C-alpha cells in the first residue's frame, strides 16, 4: 500500500464522468491503494432523484442542488478532520465542480473519458443500477469537460480499471491542485 501523505494538499479525490465510465470501480481502487475512505456520490442522492432516474427522467440543476450540497458537506467535514477521501461523482458541469470545491484548492478531479460507443457498451452490460442506459445522451449533453485551469487528471476508459487507477495515482502525485 502507498501512503496517502504522498498526495500533498489534497483532501478529496473525485473520480468524475458520465454514467457507465467506471467512476465507482476506479475510485474504489484508488481509495484501496491509498488506504483512504471511499463514498459513491450516488449514496447522497435523495429518493426523489433516484426515482426520477429509474423512470428514465434526466435530473435538472434544481434536482442536483441538494445532492451537491450533501457531497460538499461531506467533503467539508473531512476537511475539518484533515482526512483525505475518494469519491465517485459525475460532476458533469463546471458549476457542480466549483460547488464541490467550495473555494478550496484541495479537491482534485480524475476525469474518465471515452467514446459514446465505449460507454454505451459498458452501460448495456451493467446490472442492478438504477441509471438506465437511455440517459447516456442527456449525460453527454450536460457534460462540460474540465478545463485546463481545473488541473484535472484526464484518463481514457479504454484501459483496465487497475491500470487507470494506477495512472491516476501517479498523475495526482505529479501535479499540483488547482488554485481557487
C-alpha positions in Angstrom: 0.0 0.0 0.0 1.1 3.5 -0.7 1.0 6.2 2.0 -1.7 8.9 1.4 0.8 11.5 2.6 2.4 11.5 -0.9 -0.7 13.4 -2.1 0.1 16.8 -0.7 -2.6 19.4 -0.2 -5.4 17.0 -1.3 -8.5 16.5 0.8 -10.8 14.9 -1.8 -10.1 13.0 -5.0 -13.3 12.9 -7.1 -13.4 10.5 -10.0 -15.8 12.0 -12.4 -17.5 11.4 -15.8 -20.8 10.2 -17.3 -22.7 7.2 -16.1 -21.0 4.0 -17.1 -17.5 5.3 -17.5 -16.2 3.3 -14.5 -16.1 6.0 -11.8 -17.0 3.8 -8.9 -14.7 1.0 -9.8 -11.7 3.3 -10.4 -12.5 5.4 -7.3 -12.7 2.3 -5.1 -9.3 1.1 -6.5 -7.7 4.5 -5.8 -9.1 4.5 -2.3 -7.9 1.0 -1.6 -4.4 1.6 -3.0 -4.0 4.8 -0.9 -5.8 3.4 2.2 -8.4 6.2 2.0 -12.1 6.3 2.8 -14.4 5.9 -0.3 -18.0 7.0 -1.0 -20.1 6.7 -4.1 -21.8 10.0 -5.0 -25.0 8.1 -5.7 -25.4 7.4 -2.0 -26.0 11.1 -1.5 -29.0 11.3 -3.9 -32.4 11.9 -2.2 -35.0 9.3 -3.0 -36.8 11.6 -5.4 -33.7 11.8 -7.6 -33.3 8.1 -7.7 -37.0 7.7 -8.6 -36.6 10.1 -11.5 -33.5 8.3 -12.9 -35.2 4.9 -12.5 -38.0 6.3 -14.6 -35.6 7.4 -17.3 -36.0 11.1 -16.4 -32.8 13.2 -16.5 -32.1 15.3 -13.5 -32.2 19.1 -13.6 -29.8 21.5 -12.0 -32.5 22.1 -9.4 -32.7 18.3 -8.7 -28.9 18.2 -8.3 -28.7 21.1 -5.8 -29.4 19.1 -2.6 -27.2 16.3 -3.8 -24.3 18.5 -4.5 -24.8 20.3 -1.1 -24.7 16.9 0.7 -21.5 15.9 -1.1 -19.9 19.3 -0.4 -20.8 19.0 3.2 -19.2 15.6 3.5 -16.0 16.9 1.9 -16.1 19.9 4.3 -16.5 17.5 7.3 -13.5 15.5 6.1 -11.5 18.7 5.5 -12.2 19.7 9.2 -10.8 16.4 10.3 -7.9 16.6 7.9 -8.9 13.3 6.3 -8.4 12.7 2.6 -11.2 10.9 0.9 -12.1 9.5 -2.5 -15.5 9.9 -4.2 -17.1 8.7 -7.4 -19.3 11.5 -8.7 -20.4 12.6 -12.1 -19.6 16.3 -11.5 -20.7 16.9 -15.1 -20.7 20.7 -15.1 -18.1 23.3 -14.1 -20.6 24.8 -11.7 -21.0 21.5 -10.0 -17.3 21.0 -9.6 -17.0 24.6 -8.3 -19.6 23.8 -5.7 -17.8 20.7 -4.6 -14.5 22.6 -4.3 -16.3 25.3 -2.3 -13.5 27.7 -2.9 -10.8 25.3 -1.8 -7.9 24.1 -4.0 -7.6 20.8 -2.2 -10.2 18.9 -4.3 -8.8 17.0 -7.3 -10.7 15.6 -10.2 -9.9 12.5 -12.2 -11.9 12.7 -15.4 -12.7 9.4 -17.1 -13.5 9.9 -20.8 -14.3 7.6 -23.6 -16.4 7.4 -26.8 -20.2 7.2 -26.6 -19.9 3.7 -28.1 -17.5 2.5 -25.4 -19.6 3.9 -22.5 -22.9 2.7 -24.0 -21.4 -0.9 -24.3 -20.5 -0.7 -20.6 -23.9 0.5 -19.6 -25.5 -2.3 -21.6 -23.5 -4.8 -19.5 -24.2 -3.2 -16.1 -26.8 -5.0 -14.0 -28.8 -3.7 -11.0 -28.1 0.0 -11.3 -31.0 2.5 -11.3 -29.5 4.7 -14.0 -30.8 3.4 -17.3 -28.6 3.4 -20.5 -31.3 5.7 -22.1 -29.9 8.6 -20.0 -26.5 8.5 -21.5 -27.4 11.1 -24.2 -28.6 13.5 -21.5 -25.4 13.0 -19.5 -23.2 13.6 -22.6 -25.3 16.7 -23.4 -24.8 18.1 -19.9 -21.1 17.2 -19.7 -18.7 20.2 -19.6 -15.3 18.6 -19.6 -12.9 20.1 -17.0 -10.8 23.0 -18.3 -7.0 23.1 -18.0 -7.3 25.6 -15.2 -9.1 22.9 -13.1 -5.9 20.8 -13.4 -7.8 17.5 -14.0 -6.2 14.2 -14.4 -7.9 13.1 -17.7 -7.8 9.4 -18.5 -9.3 7.1 -21.1 -11.7 4.4 -20.1 -10.1 2.1 -22.7 -7.6 0.6 -20.2 -8.4 -1.9 -17.5 -9.6 -0.3 -14.2 -6.4 -1.3 -12.3 -4.3 0.5 -14.9 -6.5 3.5 -14.9 -6.3 3.8 -11.1 -2.5 3.4 -11.1 -2.2 6.1 -13.7 -4.5 8.4 -11.8 -2.5 8.0 -8.6 0.8 8.6 -10.4 -0.6 11.7 -12.1 -2.1 13.0 -8.8 1.3 12.8 -7.2 3.0 14.7 -10.1 0.6 17.6 -10.4 -0.4 20.3 -8.1 -4.0 21.0 -7.1 -5.9 23.8 -9.0 -5.8 27.2 -7.3 -9.0 28.6 -6.0 
